[in-house]
Amino acid sequence: MNASPHLAVLGAGHTGPVLAKVLTEAGYPVSVAASGDPERIALILSFLAPGAKPRWAADAVAEAEAVFLALPLHRFAELDPAGLTGKIVVDTMNYWPPTDGVQVAFDDPVRGSSEIVQAALPGARVVKTLNHIGYHELDDSRRPSGSPGRRALGVAGDDAGAVATIAAILDRVGYDTLTLPSLAAGRALQPGGAVFGADLTLDRFSQEVSS
Ligand SMILES: NC(=O)c1ccc[n+]([C@@H]2O[C@H](COP(=O)([O-])OP(=O)(O)OC[C@H]3O[C@@H](n4cnc5c(N)ncnc54)[C@H](OP(=O)(O)O)[C@@H]3O)[C@@H](O)[C@H]2O)c1
């Protein structure tokens, strides 16, 4: 992957534009898609994520090396797994029955939601991160590398290369990262876990994940 791979964000609600903003400001070319005509999101992107390009979802995915899923989990089944083959897929989604309703596919007492996403996208390399930080904080909490108190994010996946790629992107965005060696280990990042929503430095984040 080149130094500034093309990135796609699927979702243009609360999370997608902020994600597009921080990725664009970190120097990456970013395309954003909602579920329909890109004209519908062009104005909001021009205000919230200047420089990010509105696209049809299929076009955004096709031109990207990594695709960030910032859509509600109950809409996940709409995605075309074939289009995501060969891509790094960054799963920022959470299973949240009060808003998603009970999703039979994700109502699993053992597997984490990103493991289920990976099973549905066998040709993709799924990385779980960014699900445990609020969208408003994602913009505000960025700090240059080495800053005291810099916030940490967990980055989990079964493919070490994909995890390293996304960790490097998040470092450039403004976060320390704790890499976790599998999507199963990434269950620690889910709602109810000690680091979900927590603003922690890398040391504290590591302690909480391993406790
Ligand atoms: N809110 C947070 O602070 C936060 C933080 C971390 C992670 N997350 C996760 O981020 C996800 C999105 O949350 P949100 O609060 O941003 O949701 P939201 O405001 O409801 O926005 C959902 C967006 O997803 C788009 N979408 C739906 N189906 C799509 C598809 N098939 N292809 C492309 N885009 C599609 C919608 O587009 P249309 O309008 O065209 O349907 C809409 O732009 C959730 O899974 C959530 O758990 C949220």
The ligand as an SDF file (V2000), in Angstrom:
LIG
                    3D

 48 52  0  0  0  0  0  0  0  0999 V2000
  -22.3460    8.0760   16.8030 N   0  0  0  0  0  0  0  0  0  0  0  0
  -21.1060    7.8480   17.2870 C   0  0  0  0  0  0  0  0  0  0  0  0
  -20.5320    8.6140   18.1010 O   0  0  0  0  0  0  0  0  0  0  0  0
  -20.3570    6.6270   16.7880 C   0  0  0  0  0  0  0  0  0  0  0  0
  -19.0390    6.4570   17.1730 C   0  0  0  0  0  0  0  0  0  0  0  0
  -18.3360    5.3540   16.7040 C   0  0  0  0  0  0  0  0  0  0  0  0
  -18.9870    4.4610   15.8600 C   0  0  0  0  0  0  0  0  0  0  0  0
  -20.2720    4.6460   15.5210 N   0  0  0  0  0  0  0  0  0  0  0  0
  -20.9260    3.7050   14.6230 C   0  0  0  0  0  0  0  0  0  0  0  0
  -21.0340    4.3320   13.3540 O   0  0  0  0  0  0  0  0  0  0  0  0
  -22.1680    3.8070   12.6780 C   0  0  0  0  0  0  0  0  0  0  0  0
  -22.9780    4.9670   12.1440 C   0  0  0  0  0  0  0  0  0  0  0  0
  -23.4860    5.7090   13.2300 O   0  0  0  0  0  0  0  0  0  0  0  0
  -24.0800    7.1740   12.9860 P   0  0  0  0  0  0  0  0  0  0  0  0
  -24.4910    7.6700   14.3230 O   0  0  0  0  0  0  0  0  0  0  0  0
  -23.1420    7.9890   12.1800 O   0  0  0  0  0  0  0  0  0  0  0  0
  -25.3590    6.7980   12.0930 O   0  0  0  0  0  0  0  0  0  0  0  0
  -26.3420    7.7550   11.3190 P   0  0  0  0  0  0  0  0  0  0  0  0
  -26.1560    9.1740   11.7520 O   0  0  0  0  0  0  0  0  0  0  0  0
  -27.7010    7.1450   11.4000 O   0  0  0  0  0  0  0  0  0  0  0  0
  -25.8430    7.6930    9.7990 O   0  0  0  0  0  0  0  0  0  0  0  0
  -25.9750    6.5410    9.0540 C   0  0  0  0  0  0  0  0  0  0  0  0
  -25.4050    6.7860    7.6630 C   0  0  0  0  0  0  0  0  0  0  0  0
  -25.1930    5.5100    7.0540 O   0  0  0  0  0  0  0  0  0  0  0  0
  -25.6140    5.6260    5.6970 C   0  0  0  0  0  0  0  0  0  0  0  0
  -25.9130    4.3290    5.1160 N   0  0  0  0  0  0  0  0  0  0  0  0
  -26.9160    3.4830    5.4170 C   0  0  0  0  0  0  0  0  0  0  0  0
  -26.8600    2.3960    4.6240 N   0  0  0  0  0  0  0  0  0  0  0  0
  -25.7990    2.5830    3.7960 C   0  0  0  0  0  0  0  0  0  0  0  0
  -25.2320    1.8140    2.7510 C   0  0  0  0  0  0  0  0  0  0  0  0
  -25.7610    0.6310    2.3980 N   0  0  0  0  0  0  0  0  0  0  0  0
  -24.1470    2.2960    2.1060 N   0  0  0  0  0  0  0  0  0  0  0  0
  -23.6130    3.4890    2.4590 C   0  0  0  0  0  0  0  0  0  0  0  0
  -24.1060    4.2680    3.4580 N   0  0  0  0  0  0  0  0  0  0  0  0
  -25.1870    3.8080    4.1110 C   0  0  0  0  0  0  0  0  0  0  0  0
  -26.8340    6.5300    5.7670 C   0  0  0  0  0  0  0  0  0  0  0  0
  -27.1190    7.0060    4.4870 O   0  0  0  0  0  0  0  0  0  0  0  0
  -28.6490    7.2690    3.9820 P   0  0  0  0  0  0  0  0  0  0  0  0
  -29.0890    8.5160    4.6920 O   0  0  0  0  0  0  0  0  0  0  0  0
  -28.5030    7.4360    2.5130 O   0  0  0  0  0  0  0  0  0  0  0  0
  -29.4500    6.0600    4.3870 O   0  0  0  0  0  0  0  0  0  0  0  0
  -26.3080    7.5870    6.7380 C   0  0  0  0  0  0  0  0  0  0  0  0
  -25.5550    8.5490    6.0470 O   0  0  0  0  0  0  0  0  0  0  0  0
  -22.9190    2.9330   13.6640 C   0  0  0  0  0  0  0  0  0  0  0  0
  -22.6810    1.5820   13.3710 O   0  0  0  0  0  0  0  0  0  0  0  0
  -22.3380    3.3190   15.0070 C   0  0  0  0  0  0  0  0  0  0  0  0
  -22.3510    2.2380   15.9200 O   0  0  0  0  0  0  0  0  0  0  0  0
  -20.9680    5.7180   15.9550 C   0  0  0  0  0  0  0  0  0  0  0  0
  1  2  1  0
  2  3  2  0
  2  4  1  0
  4  5  1  0
  4 48  2  0
  5  6  2  0
  6  7  1  0
  7  8  2  0
  8  9  1  0
  8 48  1  0
  9 10  1  0
  9 46  1  0
 10 11  1  0
 11 12  1  0
 11 44  1  0
 12 13  1  0
 13 14  1  0
 14 15  2  0
 14 16  1  0
 14 17  1  0
 17 18  1  0
 18 19  2  0
 18 20  1  0
 18 21  1  0
 21 22  1  0
 22 23  1  0
 23 24  1  0
 23 42  1  0
 24 25  1  0
 25 26  1  0
 25 36  1  0
 26 27  1  0
 26 35  1  0
 27 28  2  0
 28 29  1  0
 29 30  1  0
 29 35  2  0
 30 31  1  0
 30 32  2  0
 32 33  1  0
 33 34  2  0
 34 35  1  0
 36 37  1  0
 36 42  1  0
 37 38  1  0
 38 39  2  0
 38 40  1  0
 38 41  1  0
 42 43  1  0
 44 45  1  0
 44 46  1  0
 46 47  1  0
M  CHG  2   8   1  16  -1
M  END
$$$$
